Amino acid sequence: MSKSKPFNIQCPSCRMQQDVELYDAVNISTNPELKKLLMENHLNRVGCIGCEASFRVDMPLLYTDPQNNVMIHWIPETAELTKDQIIEDFDKSLEQLNELLPPDVVAPRVRLVLSRVELVELIFMIEANMNQRVVEYVKYSIYTRNAEKTDPEKFRLLLNVQDSTDEELCFVLQNVETQELGKGLRYGRSAYQSMCELYEEAPEEFVEMFPGPCISARNLLLEDLADA
């Protein structure tokens, strides 16, 4: 089920504090209207009662899609909680959850994302029945083949499912600092389909590269750069 609770927040513009109701869990089976708000960037959006500024409150959110048997946790990075800490803590929690599940219960697919755009991207991928690990492998190839233009420290590479065609997948670069969307990149869908066939034959290679639950080519490349 979807859940909301009261929070005391501070307006980023005028610093006025106010009490608001924010969602930390969304179940699209019971509350499909909340999915619409999320996709349109209106979920957990607040209007300041002081200066009337409109802003979104980014906070941990659990997105549940029972029909596709998937749970996506969005845990934003903060100054107090880094990407590595989020992933490490989440892995431990997931291990504990799996140990508690009865053997006859089919565990849902659990995913972890660190930004709202990655959450929306993943929702589109799931609903388009696309293989996330193969998509991230495609991203990895694009990053490594266009290193000067797609620096993972500066850019997030996102799949634009809506603008993709039967012939090509459409990717777009997002500036991590400014959040602005920039140059678009195209990738042949036939090449993606060929990799999906390889995945069916040998999924362990893709799983080893992107073990999850945070399946991200960019994070993998950033780890490589940190280790270099």
Backbone as CSV, one residue per row, in Angstrom:
resi,resn,N_x,N_y,N_z,CA_x,CA_y,CA_z,C_x,C_y,C_z
1,MET,0.829,-1.184,0.000,0.000,0.000,0.000,0.877,1.251,0.000
2,SER,0.278,2.371,-0.439,0.987,3.646,-0.429,0.943,4.235,0.976
3,LYS,1.996,4.973,1.320,2.058,5.555,2.652,2.584,6.988,2.593
4,SER,1.979,7.832,3.406,2.483,9.194,3.559,2.525,9.517,5.046
5,LYS,3.332,10.505,5.395,3.411,10.924,6.795,3.852,12.378,6.860
6,PRO,3.609,13.028,7.989,3.936,14.454,8.101,5.437,14.697,8.270
7,PHE,5.910,15.764,7.672,7.295,16.191,7.800,7.311,17.699,8.020
8,ASN,8.299,18.149,8.756,8.537,19.576,8.899,9.691,19.931,7.975
9,ILE,9.439,20.801,7.009,10.457,21.123,6.009,10.719,22.618,5.988
10,GLN,11.835,22.979,5.353,12.222,24.382,5.235,12.257,24.760,3.767
11,CYS,11.644,25.854,3.420,11.640,26.336,2.039,13.067,26.702,1.626
12,PRO,13.535,26.212,0.473,14.896,26.544,0.040,15.056,28.001,-0.383
13,SER,13.938,28.699,-0.612,14.014,30.093,-1.053,13.987,31.076,0.113
14,CYS,12.954,30.976,0.959,12.811,31.958,2.036,13.131,31.386,3.420
15,ARG,13.394,30.078,3.482,13.768,29.393,4.735,12.612,29.259,5.727
16,MET,11.409,29.560,5.308,10.265,29.398,6.202,9.977,27.919,6.396
17,GLN,9.649,27.532,7.610,9.334,26.144,7.907,7.827,25.922,7.899
18,GLN,7.442,24.705,7.460,6.032,24.352,7.462,5.887,22.834,7.538
19,ASP,4.742,22.387,8.010,4.440,20.962,8.089,3.702,20.537,6.827
20,VAL,4.188,19.452,6.203,3.576,18.956,4.971,3.442,17.442,5.051
21,GLU,2.567,16.896,4.207,2.390,15.453,4.101,3.125,14.970,2.862
22,LEU,4.065,14.036,3.036,4.877,13.549,1.926,4.799,12.020,1.851
23,TYR,4.882,11.515,0.625,4.833,10.069,0.415,6.229,9.464,0.491
24,ASP,6.352,8.357,1.245,7.596,7.595,1.250,7.400,6.200,0.660
25,ALA,6.171,5.877,0.245,5.888,4.594,-0.406,4.721,4.777,-1.357
26,VAL,4.876,4.248,-2.568,3.837,4.340,-3.589,3.584,2.953,-4.164
27,ASN,2.347,2.504,-4.088,1.934,1.245,-4.703,1.013,1.597,-5.858
28,ILE,1.457,1.351,-7.094,0.682,1.806,-8.251,-0.528,0.922,-8.528
29,SER,-0.609,-0.217,-7.852,-1.795,-1.057,-7.996,-2.972,-0.464,-7.220
30,THR,-2.705,0.008,-6.024,-3.766,0.579,-5.193,-3.961,2.064,-5.434
31,ASN,-2.885,2.741,-5.875,-2.969,4.191,-6.075,-2.313,4.599,-7.398
32,PRO,-2.928,4.261,-8.522,-2.322,4.602,-9.823,-2.162,6.100,-10.036
33,GLU,-2.967,6.904,-9.357,-2.861,8.354,-9.515,-1.527,8.880,-8.995
34,LEU,-0.929,8.162,-8.038,0.363,8.596,-7.503,1.479,8.360,-8.510
35,LYS,1.331,7.321,-9.309,2.317,7.086,-10.371,2.291,8.254,-11.367
36,LYS,1.099,8.715,-11.709,0.966,9.847,-12.638,1.649,11.083,-12.058
37,LEU,1.448,11.331,-10.768,2.106,12.472,-10.131,3.620,12.334,-10.172
38,LEU,4.118,11.114,-9.924,5.558,10.867,-9.941,6.133,11.112,-11.331
39,MET,5.494,10.561,-12.341,6.018,10.670,-13.701,5.954,12.104,-14.226
40,GLU,5.008,12.878,-13.701,4.871,14.275,-14.136,5.623,15.238,-13.219
41,ASN,6.420,14.692,-12.304,7.272,15.492,-11.416,6.456,16.316,-10.420
42,HIS,5.285,15.787,-10.002,4.456,16.499,-9.041,4.381,15.797,-7.687
43,LEU,4.859,14.568,-7.604,4.804,13.861,-6.324,5.765,14.506,-5.329
44,ASN,5.283,14.712,-4.108,6.072,15.355,-3.049,6.565,16.740,-3.452
45,ARG,5.750,17.427,-4.266,6.037,18.822,-4.608,5.264,19.720,-3.647
46,VAL,5.942,20.736,-3.146,5.395,21.584,-2.096,5.325,23.031,-2.572
47,GLY,4.245,23.708,-2.178,4.133,25.144,-2.396,4.351,25.862,-1.083
48,CYS,5.344,26.727,-1.026,5.668,27.426,0.216,4.527,28.376,0.598
49,ILE,4.103,28.336,1.859,3.032,29.213,2.325,3.540,30.630,2.589
50,GLY,4.861,30.797,2.558,5.442,32.108,2.799,5.684,32.879,1.517
51,CYS,6.537,32.332,0.647,6.922,33.031,-0.588,6.266,32.445,-1.831
52,GLU,5.479,31.370,-1.667,4.758,30.705,-2.762,5.683,30.010,-3.756
53,ALA,6.943,29.805,-3.384,7.846,29.049,-4.252,7.393,27.583,-4.317
54,SER,7.585,26.969,-5.483,7.242,25.563,-5.655,8.527,24.759,-5.752
55,PHE,8.628,23.704,-4.964,9.847,22.888,-4.978,9.498,21.441,-4.645
56,ARG,10.353,20.534,-5.122,10.156,19.104,-4.872,11.045,18.673,-3.718
57,VAL,10.486,17.866,-2.841,11.250,17.330,-1.721,11.728,15.932,-2.096
58,ASP,13.039,15.789,-2.253,13.621,14.479,-2.584,13.938,13.733,-1.302
59,MET,13.333,12.567,-1.144,13.497,11.757,0.058,13.364,10.295,-0.337
60,PRO,13.833,9.369,0.499,13.711,7.940,0.164,12.265,7.569,-0.156
61,LEU,12.103,6.835,-1.256,10.774,6.460,-1.723,10.799,5.012,-2.189
62,LEU,9.795,4.250,-1.786,9.635,2.870,-2.250,8.513,2.839,-3.281
63,TYR,8.862,2.436,-4.502,7.899,2.334,-5.608,7.617,0.853,-5.841
64,THR,6.356,0.459,-5.680,5.981,-0.950,-5.821,5.031,-1.135,-6.996
65,ASP,5.392,-2.083,-7.865,4.567,-2.437,-9.033,4.256,-3.925,-8.942
66,PRO,3.144,-4.302,-8.283,2.827,-5.725,-8.099,2.635,-6.477,-9.408
67,GLN,2.089,-5.823,-10.413,1.827,-6.504,-11.677,3.123,-7.007,-12.309
68,ASN,4.178,-6.222,-12.213,5.475,-6.619,-12.770,6.394,-7.217,-11.709
69,ASN,5.870,-7.400,-10.484,6.615,-8.025,-9.385,7.964,-7.340,-9.149
70,VAL,7.903,-6.016,-9.054,9.139,-5.262,-8.875,8.952,-4.210,-7.789
71,MET,10.020,-3.994,-7.024,10.077,-2.934,-6.015,11.333,-2.102,-6.290
72,ILE,11.142,-0.801,-6.449,12.269,0.086,-6.726,12.427,1.045,-5.548
73,HIS,13.588,1.034,-4.958,13.901,1.952,-3.860,14.706,3.121,-4.425
74,TRP,14.182,4.313,-4.213,14.929,5.519,-4.577,15.480,6.107,-3.282
75,ILE,16.817,6.113,-3.182,17.478,6.692,-2.004,18.436,7.771,-2.504
76,PRO,18.055,9.036,-2.388,18.910,10.123,-2.895,20.227,10.218,-2.137
77,GLU,21.274,10.537,-2.884,22.563,10.819,-2.246,22.466,12.138,-1.480
78,THR,23.141,12.203,-0.344,23.188,13.430,0.446,24.621,13.651,0.924
79,ALA,24.827,14.793,1.558,26.157,15.071,2.103,26.501,14.087,3.208
80,GLU,25.473,13.598,3.912,25.699,12.664,5.016,25.769,11.211,4.547
81,LEU,25.179,10.921,3.388,25.090,9.530,2.919,25.565,9.457,1.474
82,THR,26.749,8.880,1.259,27.316,8.795,-0.083,26.762,7.600,-0.838
83,LYS,27.047,7.574,-2.131,26.593,6.478,-2.983,27.089,5.135,-2.460
84,ASP,28.353,5.040,-2.111,28.911,3.769,-1.636,28.244,3.311,-0.344
85,GLN,27.975,4.256,0.559,27.312,3.902,1.817,25.881,3.430,1.577
86,ILE,25.176,4.107,0.665,23.804,3.710,0.344,23.771,2.287,-0.178
87,ILE,24.639,1.978,-1.142,24.651,0.649,-1.754,25.046,-0.418,-0.738
88,GLU,26.057,-0.119,0.080,26.511,-1.090,1.083,25.400,-1.397,2.089
89,ASP,24.755,-0.353,2.606,23.678,-0.547,3.588,22.491,-1.269,2.957
90,PHE,22.193,-0.931,1.717,21.051,-1.550,1.048,21.308,-3.030,0.789
91,ASP,22.524,-3.366,0.393,22.876,-4.777,0.162,22.683,-5.601,1.434
92,LYS,23.096,-5.042,2.569,22.941,-5.760,3.836,21.464,-5.955,4.172
93,SER,20.660,-4.916,3.961,19.221,-5.011,4.251,18.552,-6.021,3.344
94,LEU,18.981,-6.075,2.095,18.389,-7.011,1.142,18.726,-8.459,1.502
95,GLU,19.953,-8.673,1.949,20.355,-10.016,2.384,19.499,-10.471,3.570
96,GLN,19.276,-9.577,4.505,18.456,-9.916,5.673,17.013,-10.208,5.272
97,LEU,16.492,-9.444,4.315,15.126,-9.665,3.843,14.995,-11.021,3.169
98,ASN,15.949,-11.365,2.343,15.904,-12.656,1.636,15.980,-13.833,2.614
99,GLU,16.727,-13.654,3.683,16.827,-14.718,4.690,15.509,-14.937,5.423
100,LEU,14.696,-13.878,5.535,13.434,-13.973,6.253,12.292,-14.511,5.386
101,LEU,12.458,-14.476,4.080,11.382,-14.926,3.194,11.219,-16.444,3.253
102,PRO,9.981,-16.936,3.341,9.749,-18.383,3.297,10.217,-18.957,1.962
103,PRO,10.669,-20.213,1.938,11.220,-20.793,0.711,10.209,-20.896,-0.432
104,ASP,8.922,-20.927,-0.106,7.913,-21.068,-1.153,7.394,-19.727,-1.676
105,VAL,7.977,-18.618,-1.213,7.563,-17.292,-1.655,8.519,-16.784,-2.731
106,VAL,7.931,-16.345,-3.853,8.741,-15.798,-4.939,9.108,-14.358,-4.598
107,ALA,10.375,-14.113,-4.428,10.831,-12.772,-4.058,10.635,-11.806,-5.221
108,PRO,10.212,-10.581,-4.941,10.077,-9.600,-6.021,11.444,-9.163,-6.517
109,ARG,11.474,-8.664,-7.734,12.699,-8.041,-8.225,12.883,-6.733,-7.448
110,VAL,14.044,-6.566,-6.888,14.322,-5.365,-6.094,15.419,-4.564,-6.790
111,ARG,15.158,-3.297,-6.978,16.122,-2.417,-7.619,16.369,-1.198,-6.751
112,LEU,17.539,-0.611,-6.917,17.931,0.584,-6.184,18.368,1.645,-7.176
113,VAL,17.825,2.850,-7.042,18.260,3.983,-7.857,18.593,5.139,-6.929
114,LEU,19.435,6.050,-7.423,19.928,7.139,-6.581,19.432,8.511,-7.017
115,SER,18.612,8.552,-8.069,18.072,9.834,-8.518,16.670,9.627,-9.082
116,ARG,15.902,10.695,-9.121,14.540,10.610,-9.626,14.507,10.251,-11.112
117,VAL,15.427,10.813,-11.895,15.418,10.527,-13.335,15.715,9.052,-13.600
118,GLU,16.571,8.450,-12.767,16.853,7.022,-12.923,15.634,6.185,-12.540
119,LEU,14.868,6.660,-11.566,13.642,5.970,-11.188,12.646,5.991,-12.342
120,VAL,12.425,7.158,-12.925,11.484,7.288,-14.044,11.966,6.472,-15.238
121,GLU,13.263,6.531,-15.523,13.832,5.757,-16.627,13.576,4.263,-16.429
122,LEU,13.799,3.779,-15.216,13.625,2.351,-14.935,12.152,1.938,-15.049
123,ILE,11.255,2.794,-14.609,9.827,2.498,-14.739,9.449,2.337,-16.209
124,PHE,9.931,3.251,-17.049,9.657,3.151,-18.482,10.235,1.856,-19.061
125,MET,11.450,1.501,-18.640,12.083,0.274,-19.146,11.283,-0.965,-18.771
126,ILE,10.851,-1.024,-17.510,10.092,-2.180,-17.037,8.787,-2.313,-17.812
127,GLU,8.111,-1.195,-18.002,6.827,-1.243,-18.690,6.981,-1.517,-20.177
128,ALA,8.149,-1.235,-20.734,8.424,-1.558,-22.136,9.027,-2.953,-22.282
129,ASN,9.118,-3.665,-21.145,9.665,-5.028,-21.124,11.083,-5.076,-21.674
130,MET,11.895,-4.104,-21.274,13.284,-4.062,-21.713,14.182,-4.654,-20.639
131,ASN,15.283,-5.238,-21.075,16.233,-5.870,-20.170,17.182,-4.810,-19.618
132,GLN,17.063,-4.521,-18.317,17.845,-3.432,-17.728,19.340,-3.685,-17.813
133,ARG,19.759,-4.909,-17.570,21.197,-5.193,-17.605,21.754,-5.015,-19.024
134,VAL,20.992,-5.414,-20.017,21.450,-5.228,-21.398,21.495,-3.742,-21.733
135,VAL,20.503,-2.984,-21.296,20.506,-1.538,-21.531,21.736,-0.899,-20.888
136,GLU,22.065,-1.306,-19.661,23.239,-0.739,-18.999,24.526,-1.168,-19.700
137,TYR,24.542,-2.361,-20.276,25.712,-2.780,-21.059,25.864,-1.886,-22.290
138,VAL,24.728,-1.554,-22.924,24.759,-0.634,-24.064,25.316,0.715,-23.614
139,LYS,24.853,1.203,-22.478,25.370,2.471,-21.952,26.875,2.387,-21.711
140,TYR,27.303,1.273,-21.133,28.730,1.085,-20.864,29.530,1.203,-22.162
141,SER,29.012,0.605,-23.229,29.683,0.675,-24.533,29.721,2.104,-25.053
142,ILE,28.614,2.824,-24.904,28.565,4.211,-25.369,29.538,5.073,-24.583
143,TYR,29.558,4.903,-23.262,30.495,5.666,-22.431,31.939,5.422,-22.864
144,THR,32.315,4.172,-23.016,33.709,3.837,-23.277,34.138,4.176,-24.705
145,ARG,33.190,4.186,-25.636,33.529,4.499,-27.022,33.493,5.995,-27.313
146,ASN,32.891,6.755,-26.431,32.798,8.209,-26.617,33.273,8.917,-25.354
147,ALA,34.452,8.518,-24.879,34.942,8.958,-23.572,35.026,10.476,-23.431
148,GLU,35.426,11.178,-24.499,35.590,12.625,-24.397,34.250,13.347,-24.275
149,LYS,33.205,12.801,-24.903,31.906,13.473,-24.929,30.957,12.971,-23.844
150,THR,31.273,11.816,-23.262,30.346,11.212,-22.293,31.054,10.896,-20.977
151,ASP,31.807,11.831,-20.471,32.534,11.648,-19.212,31.527,11.309,-18.102
152,PRO,31.618,10.108,-17.500,30.644,9.717,-16.470,30.694,10.579,-15.215
153,GLU,31.816,11.276,-14.995,31.882,12.178,-13.848,31.043,13.431,-14.069
154,LYS,30.795,13.753,-15.340,30.048,14.964,-15.668,28.633,14.667,-16.157
155,PHE,28.449,13.484,-16.764,27.175,13.214,-17.425,26.555,11.894,-16.983
156,ARG,25.239,11.918,-16.892,24.436,10.718,-16.684,23.790,10.367,-18.021
157,LEU,23.923,9.132,-18.464,23.357,8.690,-19.737,22.034,7.986,-19.467
158,LEU,20.962,8.500,-20.072,19.622,7.989,-19.810,18.975,7.469,-21.089
159,LEU,18.251,6.380,-20.960,17.491,5.841,-22.086,16.160,6.576,-22.173
160,ASN,15.873,7.148,-23.325,14.595,7.807,-23.573,13.685,6.809,-24.293
161,VAL,12.933,6.059,-23.512,12.078,5.011,-24.087,11.017,5.619,-24.993
162,GLN,10.468,6.747,-24.608,9.365,7.345,-25.353,9.770,7.769,-26.758
163,ASP,10.991,8.267,-26.918,11.433,8.740,-28.232,12.195,7.679,-29.017
164,SER,12.378,6.511,-28.435,13.020,5.413,-29.165,12.059,4.871,-30.220
165,THR,12.621,4.283,-31.275,11.812,3.765,-32.377,12.069,2.274,-32.550
166,ASP,11.397,1.674,-33.518,11.621,0.262,-33.810,13.021,0.028,-34.358
167,GLU,13.628,1.078,-34.897,14.962,0.949,-35.485,16.079,1.369,-34.536
168,GLU,15.806,2.346,-33.674,16.866,2.899,-32.835,16.405,3.143,-31.403
169,LEU,17.339,2.962,-30.483,17.136,3.386,-29.105,17.688,4.801,-28.971
170,CYS,16.960,5.637,-28.258,17.372,7.028,-28.064,17.911,7.206,-26.647
171,PHE,19.140,7.684,-26.542,19.742,7.999,-25.252,19.991,9.502,-25.184
172,VAL,19.992,10.040,-23.971,20.243,11.467,-23.799,21.219,11.671,-22.650
173,LEU,22.092,12.655,-22.788,23.057,12.990,-21.748,22.456,14.041,-20.812
174,GLN,22.587,13.807,-19.504,22.150,14.786,-18.512,23.362,15.273,-17.736
175,ASN,23.538,16.580,-17.674,24.603,17.161,-16.880,24.311,16.918,-15.403
176,VAL,25.193,16.227,-14.715,24.953,15.846,-13.325,24.863,17.063,-12.417
177,GLU,25.647,18.088,-12.708,25.680,19.273,-11.839,24.463,20.167,-12.045
178,THR,24.119,20.451,-13.317,23.026,21.390,-13.606,21.691,20.687,-13.808
179,GLN,21.721,19.362,-14.000,20.527,18.558,-14.278,19.945,18.832,-15.663
180,GLU,20.630,19.599,-16.492,20.122,19.915,-17.825,20.324,18.736,-18.771
181,LEU,19.331,18.521,-19.640,19.422,17.486,-20.655,20.075,18.064,-21.892
182,GLY,20.985,17.274,-22.481,21.730,17.773,-23.626,21.656,16.875,-24.838
183,LYS,22.808,16.554,-25.365,22.930,15.846,-26.635,22.274,14.475,-26.597
184,GLY,21.609,14.135,-27.714,21.010,12.818,-27.856,21.927,11.877,-28.626
185,LEU,21.872,10.603,-28.280,22.694,9.591,-28.947,21.786,8.442,-29.389
186,ARG,22.073,7.873,-30.550,21.258,6.794,-31.095,22.025,5.482,-31.085
187,TYR,21.298,4.402,-30.866,21.908,3.065,-30.849,20.943,2.102,-31.526
188,GLY,21.455,1.292,-32.437,20.604,0.398,-33.212,19.852,-0.596,-32.336
189,ARG,18.535,-0.684,-32.523,17.754,-1.630,-31.727,18.110,-3.068,-32.081
190,SER,18.511,-3.315,-33.313,18.885,-4.677,-33.700,20.093,-5.151,-32.905
191,ALA,21.044,-4.226,-32.629,22.216,-4.587,-31.823,21.790,-4.885,-30.389
192,TYR,20.836,-4.105,-29.878,20.304,-4.367,-28.545,19.620,-5.731,-28.498
193,GLN,18.823,-6.051,-29.516,18.137,-7.340,-29.558,19.132,-8.499,-29.614
194,SER,20.239,-8.304,-30.334,21.264,-9.350,-30.412,21.878,-9.597,-29.037
195,MET,22.080,-8.515,-28.274,22.632,-8.673,-26.928,21.625,-9.315,-25.983
196,CYS,20.342,-9.069,-26.213,19.307,-9.736,-25.416,19.348,-11.242,-25.650
197,GLU,19.619,-11.641,-26.884,19.737,-13.067,-27.197,20.959,-13.663,-26.501
198,LEU,22.052,-12.894,-26.453,23.239,-13.351,-25.731,22.936,-13.493,-24.243
199,TYR,22.138,-12.564,-23.724,21.756,-12.626,-22.321,20.980,-13.905,-22.033
200,GLU,20.081,-14.266,-22.917,19.294,-15.489,-22.726,20.197,-16.720,-22.696
201,GLU,21.276,-16.692,-23.493,22.188,-17.834,-23.567,23.150,-17.870,-22.376
202,ALA,23.626,-16.695,-21.948,24.620,-16.647,-20.863,24.363,-15.441,-19.964
203,PRO,23.294,-15.465,-19.161,22.974,-14.311,-18.311,24.015,-14.038,-17.234
204,GLU,24.759,-15.083,-16.841,25.709,-14.906,-15.737,26.772,-13.858,-16.048
205,GLU,27.127,-13.685,-17.324,28.132,-12.691,-17.673,27.623,-11.277,-17.417
206,PHE,26.360,-11.042,-17.739,25.758,-9.735,-17.507,25.532,-9.500,-16.012
207,VAL,25.111,-10.547,-15.311,24.866,-10.431,-13.873,26.177,-10.162,-13.132
208,GLU,27.243,-10.782,-13.577,28.546,-10.556,-12.945,29.007,-9.123,-13.138
209,MET,28.698,-8.551,-14.307,29.089,-7.179,-14.595,28.213,-6.187,-13.845
210,PHE,26.927,-6.493,-13.782,25.963,-5.631,-13.090,25.162,-6.491,-12.110
211,PRO,25.734,-6.778,-10.931,25.076,-7.696,-9.998,23.809,-7.124,-9.362
212,GLY,23.701,-5.841,-9.279,22.512,-5.237,-8.667,22.581,-5.283,-7.144
213,PRO,21.582,-4.730,-6.468,20.337,-4.183,-7.022,20.478,-2.820,-7.681
214,CYS,21.640,-2.151,-7.531,21.876,-0.882,-8.209,22.598,-1.187,-9.518
215,ILE,21.831,-1.332,-10.581,22.376,-1.736,-11.875,22.666,-0.476,-12.678
216,SER,23.936,-0.107,-12.777,24.278,1.181,-13.372,25.644,1.142,-14.027
217,ALA,25.675,1.415,-15.324,26.945,1.485,-16.046,27.778,2.658,-15.541
218,ARG,27.110,3.770,-15.256,27.831,4.957,-14.789,28.516,4.676,-13.460
219,ASN,27.820,4.040,-12.524,28.433,3.741,-11.235,29.631,2.804,-11.402
220,LEU,29.505,1.834,-12.310,30.607,0.909,-12.562,31.826,1.652,-13.082
221,LEU,31.616,2.591,-14.004,32.724,3.365,-14.563,33.341,4.282,-13.503
222,LEU,32.509,4.867,-12.650,33.032,5.722,-11.586,33.875,4.923,-10.599
223,GLU,33.471,3.681,-10.326,34.266,2.812,-9.469,35.605,2.499,-10.113
224,ASP,35.605,2.254,-11.426,36.859,1.988,-12.154,37.788,3.195,-12.091
225,LEU,37.205,4.393,-12.236,38.029,5.610,-12.181,38.603,5.827,-10.788
226,ALA,37.816,5.482,-9.764,38.294,5.648,-8.376,39.411,4.676,-8.057
227,ASP,39.375,3.488,-8.664,40.389,2.468,-8.417,41.642,2.670,-9.253
228,ALA,41.541,3.499,-10.299,42.684,3.685,-11.227,43.802,4.454,-10.550
